[in-house]
Amino acid sequence: MSDEEPGAVKKTIRTVTPYYRGRPDAEMTTFGIVYFLGLVVLLVPLLPFLLIVWLVSKLTGRAARQSPVGGEE
């Protein structure tokens, strides 16, 4: 790499802003876990209905592929 590439940093910028050191964000982790558990509580009871709809769509799709279109054989 050469020093004349457009994206290369040429000097350090001095600033009065203190350096930010990351920290664990326990509040957002807790919120994410609660959100996930809420979705699980809502979606697990719906799972049998989703399974039935999926099976019916698969069976009707298979029946549509096996039947002749327009009565022609």
Secondary structure, DSSP 4 states (H G I P E B T S, - for coil): --TT-TT---SPPP-SSPPP-----HHHHHHHHHHHHHHHHHHHHHHHHHHHHHHHHHHHHHHHHHSPGGG--
